[in-house]
Amino acid sequence: STPGGGAGEMGLMTPVRGGGRASFTAQNRGVRKGGGAVWVARFVSVLPKRSGEPASLVALVTEITERKQNVGRVDYQKRLLEALTESVLDGIMIVSPHGRVIQSNQRFLEIWNFPPEVIAARSDEAALQWASEQTADPAGFLARGQAVYAEPDQLVREELLSKDGRVS
């Protein structure tokens, strides 16, 4: 069976029927005849008369069960990755092939003492620039970073000397 709209969906219908809203989307969970869960996405839109008043509604209903399951798996894997990165003593930063910081653990942020704007930017370029300025050899640090990006499959573990003499 297809899940029916609940009170929340009916609340979305009122402004659509009254002409105050052109469309709405909703997701519903229901139960199949065999007992399994089914998810559907609904897109409902008004077809107006020439006067602008609503004439009828058009609905597009798409089963999204597999998509919902995949999103659940990805969310679980993300939480697992976050838990793993936080459980180690090393500082970890994971960067996408497009230069976006995907994940970094708290230890990494503590080691480099990043200002909030660098963290918020989620940019590897901003992070590398800030980090290089904290090292005893900024140019060497940046060159090593470029070498790592040239071979993205390699695992890198290094100790670095900071300007203040700390070894990280």
HELIX and SHEET records of a PDB file:
HELIX    1   1 ALA A    7  ARG A   17  1                                  11    
HELIX    2   2 THR A   65  SER A   87  1                                  23    
HELIX    3   3 GLN A  106  TRP A  112  1                                   7    
HELIX    4   4 PRO A  116  ALA A  121  1                                   6    
HELIX    5   5 ASP A  124  GLU A  133  1                                  10    
HELIX    6   6 PRO A  138  ALA A  150  1                                  13    
SHEET    1   A 3 SER A  23  VAL A  31  0                                        
SHEET    2   A 3 ALA A  37  PRO A  48 -1                                        
SHEET    3   A 3 PRO A  54  GLU A  63 -1                                        
SHEET    1   B 2 MET A  93  VAL A  95  0                                        
SHEET    2   B 2 VAL A 101  SER A 104 -1                                        
END                                                                             
